[in-house]
Amino acid sequence: MAGRIFCRSSSGHRKAAELFYTGDMIDAKMALALGIVNQVVPAAQLEAAVKTLAQKIAQGPSLPIRAVKKALFASEAKELAQALDYEVREQIRCFMSEDCSEGIRAFFDKRPPKFQGQ
């Protein structure tokens, strides 16, 4: 169909990709809207908010909380380890690239980089 764009990934993946590709910074309000953080509080209230949440969790039933934590994160542990290994390999490959060297030179020369995809 003309005018339609199909994308397999979720909107979260698309936004994450956009942020990775562009290096754009986001503020706390945007992080909250994207679901990256659960809540936003003024800096002066941060410590109190963290303590309140920690106390609420600590006062809950520890066995079910532990079980939920394991269920939520244990299944992802293997995938996370594989993803981190892949990321390390790609970071090294990117660091060794000519584009990385050009980016560093451009930074020190105070000029825009001219990336070549190499």
C-alpha positions as CSV (number, residue, x, y, z in Angstrom):
1,M,0.0,0.0,0.0
2,A,1.3,3.4,-0.9
3,G,2.0,5.7,2.0
4,R,2.3,3.0,4.6
5,I,5.4,2.0,6.5
6,F,5.6,-1.4,8.2
7,C,7.9,-2.0,11.1
8,R,8.3,-5.3,12.9
9,S,9.7,-3.8,16.1
10,S,7.6,-2.3,18.9
11,S,7.4,1.4,19.3
12,G,9.7,1.1,22.3
13,H,12.4,-0.5,20.1
14,R,11.9,2.2,17.4
15,K,12.3,5.0,19.9
16,A,15.4,3.3,21.4
17,A,16.9,2.9,18.0
18,E,16.2,6.6,17.2
19,L,18.0,7.6,20.4
20,F,20.9,5.3,19.7
21,Y,21.3,6.4,16.1
22,T,21.0,10.2,16.8
23,G,22.6,10.4,20.3
24,D,19.8,12.8,21.2
25,M,19.6,13.6,24.9
26,I,16.2,13.3,26.7
27,D,15.0,15.0,29.8
28,A,13.3,13.4,32.8
29,K,9.8,14.2,31.5
30,M,10.5,12.4,28.2
31,A,12.1,9.5,30.1
32,L,8.9,9.1,32.1
33,A,6.7,9.3,29.0
34,L,8.9,6.6,27.3
35,G,8.6,4.4,30.4
36,I,12.4,4.4,31.0
37,V,11.8,5.6,34.6
38,N,8.8,4.9,36.9
39,Q,8.5,8.3,38.4
40,V,10.1,11.8,38.4
41,V,10.6,13.8,41.6
42,P,12.4,17.0,42.3
43,A,16.1,16.5,43.2
44,A,15.4,17.8,46.7
45,Q,12.8,15.0,47.2
46,L,14.8,12.2,45.6
47,E,16.2,10.6,48.7
48,A,12.9,10.6,50.5
49,A,11.1,9.1,47.5
50,V,13.7,6.3,47.2
51,K,13.5,5.6,50.9
52,T,9.6,5.5,50.8
53,L,9.7,3.0,47.9
54,A,12.4,0.9,49.5
55,Q,10.4,0.7,52.7
56,K,7.2,-0.2,50.9
57,I,9.0,-3.1,49.1
58,A,10.8,-4.2,52.3
59,Q,7.5,-4.3,54.2
60,G,5.9,-6.6,51.6
61,P,5.9,-10.4,51.6
62,S,9.6,-11.3,50.9
63,L,9.0,-14.8,49.4
64,P,6.6,-13.7,46.7
65,I,8.6,-10.6,46.0
66,R,11.7,-12.7,45.5
67,A,9.8,-15.1,43.3
68,V,8.5,-12.3,41.1
69,K,12.0,-10.8,40.9
70,K,13.4,-14.2,39.7
71,A,10.5,-14.7,37.3
72,L,11.0,-11.3,35.8
73,F,14.8,-11.3,35.5
74,A,16.0,-14.9,35.5
75,S,14.6,-15.7,32.0
76,E,16.4,-12.7,30.6
77,A,19.8,-13.5,32.2
78,K,21.0,-15.7,29.3
79,E,19.7,-13.3,26.7
80,L,21.3,-10.4,28.5
81,A,24.7,-12.1,28.7
82,Q,24.6,-12.8,25.0
83,A,23.5,-9.3,24.2
84,L,26.3,-7.9,26.3
85,D,28.9,-10.1,24.6
86,Y,27.6,-9.0,21.2
87,E,27.7,-5.3,22.3
88,V,31.3,-5.6,23.5
89,R,32.4,-7.1,20.2
90,E,30.6,-4.4,18.3
91,Q,32.0,-1.6,20.5
92,I,35.5,-2.9,19.8
93,R,34.8,-3.1,16.1
94,C,33.4,0.5,16.1
95,F,36.3,1.8,18.2
96,M,38.8,0.3,15.8
97,S,37.1,1.9,12.8
98,E,38.3,4.8,10.7
99,D,35.0,6.6,11.5
100,C,35.9,6.5,15.2
101,S,39.3,8.0,14.5
102,E,37.7,10.7,12.3
103,G,35.2,11.5,15.1
104,I,38.1,11.9,17.6
105,R,40.1,14.0,15.2
106,A,37.1,16.2,14.4
107,F,36.4,16.7,18.1
108,F,39.9,17.9,18.8
109,D,39.9,20.0,15.6
110,K,36.6,21.5,16.7
111,R,35.0,20.7,13.3
112,P,32.1,18.5,12.2
113,P,33.2,14.9,11.5
114,K,33.1,13.5,7.9
115,F,32.0,9.9,8.5
116,Q,32.6,7.4,5.6
117,G,31.1,4.2,7.0
118,Q,34.5,2.6,7.4
